[in-house]
Amino acid sequence: MDLKRLSREIDSGRSSSIAFDSSPPFISSVHSLQTSRRSPRFLIAASGAVIFITALVFAWLFRPVLPPPRVTGFTQLTHDGWPKTFWSPTVPIVLTDGARLYIQENIHGRFIVAQVSASGGDTIPINTPFQNVSLNTLSSDQSELIIGSFTGSEEWSFYAIPTLGGAPRRLTNLTGNEATWMPN
């Protein structure tokens, strides 16, 4: 019967609508209160994140660029007049154990290994029985050098020589152009 009356009222244009809220009044008011509290906090946090990221981008874009390093001075370590840099089958290498520098020199067309104090002075050749010697590396305990013996552009034989002097000891029957120390 109520449906018939409602149908007549709708057809005649006199409808009065009534809205029913099925949730308890306390829960709906708490929900709307929480929604209104989250919005400003979220906006503040999002704004802060955007400002922070923008500041980082600008700081990176406008960071100071350091000038390239430049040599402001030097100290000459050797005074013997022999060249320490040369174009040859070997490349100049400088090794150190802290107290001494080990370098290659070209003296009268012969390649040798020499040592000099780290504070400078005259170079002292390390005596070897070989015609030409290339300097390769220093042992981890800094007691031996690996040198390569060569006569021309062929592959080299490798020897270990004590840094404090002594006879060279052949490391291997293999030949090559470079050698290094391994833990074993």
Secondary structure, 3 states (H helix, E strand, C coil): CHHHHHHHHHHHCCCCCCCCCCCCHHHHHHHHHHHHHHHHHHHHHHHHHHHHHHHHHHHHHCCCCCCCCCCCCCCCCCCCCCCCCCCCCCCCCEEECCCEEEEEEEECCEEEEEEEECCCCCCEECCCCCCEEEEEEECCCCCEEEEEEECCCCCEEEEEEECCCCCCEEEEEEEECCCCCCCC
